[in-house]
Amino acid sequence: MDILKKCKKAEIYTLADEAICEAEVFRDMADELWLSIPGDVVLETADFYTIVFFDSVSGLLRCHCSVGEAQPISDERNSVPCRIMEVKETRQRRQDLKIYFETSLDMFCTYVPSIAVGIPERFKAVTRDISAGGIYFICEHRLPEGTVVQFQLHGASKPLLLAARVLRFESVDERDGKPQFGHGCQFIEMRPQTEAVLRNYIFRQERQSRR
């Protein structure tokens, strides 16, 4: 049974975990696996590569692969047949990879429960961790459960506009003499393309932290 169910994106690395390029994944008429890569990238048919596939059904798969001869598909891109020799690691979608992630975000409240008083429409927050399923951030406002915030995340292959619903809050250490509150949130209304880019970004950050 084919391990890839619905995969359109991948990243190619050397066996020493050095990044080579990103690739688009597609099937030919015979249902064989192919990769579309930049035209200036040369993959040797005698070598093996680590390829990370981002599958919206199966999750994230890190595989040991070989490739065939490149064939031009445009002036800027080539396609290469790909054979998965061994699956080295899998992460199911339900097993979201969580990474420590500290950055400042500009938050915008799109929904606040009627019981809340004094919550500004816009405020600053600092993140603590993030996964493809949600985010934990700290700010000086206590946001009740059900509050929905929106923010833009930079650093991925493209800026991501994300929305999250507060599931819980807690008091944390003060900052500059002001009370602070931590909020555990779940991402909502996320398109599959956005989720794929976010998972890609998180996986990259996690791999870099190992080095």
FENDASUL-V584953 format. One record per helix or strand. SS is the DSSP state (helix for helix, strand for strand). FROM is the first residue (numbers start at 1). LEN is the number of residues. Records with the same first field share a line. If there is no record, write none. Layout:
BEGIN
SS = FROM-LEN + FROM-LEN
END
This chain:
BEGIN
strand = 7-7 + 19-9 + 33-6 + 48-8 + 59-14 + 77-15 + 99-2 + 104-8 + 122-9 + 134-6 + 148-6 + 160-16 + 178-11
helix = 192-19
END
